[in-house]
Amino acid sequence: MKNSEQNIIIILLGMALLGLSPTRRVRKSDNWGSGAFGASRGNRPHLGIDLVYSPDEQVRAPFAMSINRVSYPYSASPYSGIAFTTTNNAITYDGRLWYFEPNDDIIGKTVRKGQVLGFAQQINSKYPGMINHLHLQLQKKDEEALPSDITYNNKIFTDPRKIFMI
């Protein structure tokens, strides 16, 4: 094995030990649609991205964020996640990360990239056959929409992959 190959393996192993991945795969199309930003959801667009996670997999912060509260994707369901705020290049975003059980000790705290947030939930009881995932969405605060953004209900959503390396 060449030195360059060994270095790549060492870097990837180090990232794995920290819970970081070079990129997290976005959910491909299944019987329920695609996890891509802007994918069709009937009469509306998908306002975030779905990052593939296994049930009970440890969830780590994809970037630094201030966690505001526990958040729920539906009014009556066992699924949860977090509402957070993050800033990149002087632009502040309100975000949601759903389909995981957040650790109690992160609520109200600022976390760094790679910090453990909780554990992924199993979503197949609501969506049989869907690829298990976390939903990540970013809404711009006080900023103009770009052509790549989605404006929905007078709110501007942006593709998280265009802002952060995920």
N, C-alpha and C positions, 0 to 999 in steps of 0.2 A: 504494500500500500504506500502511495506517495505521501510526502509530508502535507501537501495541500488537502488531500482526502482525509488524512488524520485530523487536521485542523478543523475541517468542516464537521466531522463527527464529534469532536470535542465541543465545538460551539453548540451543535444541536443537542447534545446530551446535557450541557450546562443549562440551556434554555428549558429543556424538559424538566430538569430538577427544580428550576424556579417557577415552573408552571406556565412558561411562556411558549408560544409557538410562533414560527416565522410568519405564518398566516393561518387563520382559522377558516375552514371551508364553509362557504355559504350553502344553505340547503338547496339542493337541486329540485326540480319539479317532481312531485309525487301526486297521489290522488287528490291532494288538497291544494295544489298549485305550486308556485315557486317561492323561495325565500329571498329572492332578489329585491333590491330597492326599486319601487315603482311597479312591481308585478301586479297584475290584475287581482282584485278582490271583489269581483262582481261590479258594483257601481262605484267603487273607490280604488285608489292605488294602495299598495303596501307601503307604509310610511317608514319602514326600517329595513333591517336585514335580519335573516335568521341564521345564526351561527350554530353549526352542528356540534352537539354535545351528547354524551351518553348519559342515561339516567344515573344519578348519584355521583357523577363526575364532579370533581372539585372545580368550582368556578372562581376564576381570578380576574381582577380588574383589568380590562383591556387597555386602560389609560388612567391617569390620575383623575380623581373625581371627588366631589363633596357629596356625600350621601345624605339626602334630605329626609327620606321616610321610606317605609315599606309601601309598595305600590302593587295594585292588582289589575291584571288585564281584563277581568270580567267582574261584574258586581257580585255574582254568586258563584264562586268556584274555589277549588282547593289550590289554585295556582297563585304564585306571588312573584315578587321581585323587588326592585328598588326604583325610586325616583331620585335623580341626581342632577348636579350641575357640573359642567366642565368648561374649560377655556382652552382655546388653541388659536394662536396668531391673533390675540386680542379680541376674538369673537367668543362670546359666551353662549352656551347651549344648555337647554333643559333636556334631560334625557330620561329614557326608561330602559330598563333591562329586566325582562320577564322570563318566567318559567324556571325559577330556581328558588330555593329556600335560603333567604339571607341569614347570615349569622347575626345574633342580637347585638354583638359588640361593635358592629360597623355603622349602625344607624346614628346619624348626627355627626359622623366623623369624616375627615378627609383621608382618602386612601391613595396609595401610590400604585402605579402600574405593576401588576403581578401579585398584589396583595390578595389573599383569600377572602372571597365574599360570601361563600356558602356552597351549596351543592345543587346540581341540576335536578329538576323534577322529571318524572315520567309523564309525558303528555298524551300517551296513546289511549287513555280512558276517554278523553274528549274527542280525539282525532285518531281513530284506529288506522294504522298503516302509515301515519305521517312520520317522517324522519325526525327523531328527537332533536330539539334545538333550544337555544335561547334567542329571544327577540331583542334587538338593540335598535333604538331610534333616537335621533337627535333633532331637536327643534331649535331653530335660531331665535335668539332674543335680540330685538332692536337692530336687525340687520336687513339689508335688501336681499331679495331673492336673486339667485344666479340661474342661468338657463338649466343647469343640472339639478336644481332644487325642485321640490314639489310643494305647491301651495294648496292647502286643503283646510277648509273651515277657517280661512283667514290666518292660518299659521303656516310657517315656512319650515319644511323638513328637508334635511340634507342627508346624503349618503354617508354613513360613518366611515366607510373605506376611503373616501376622498379626503377626509380630515385627519384620520389616524391610521397608522399601519396596524391592521387587525388581521 
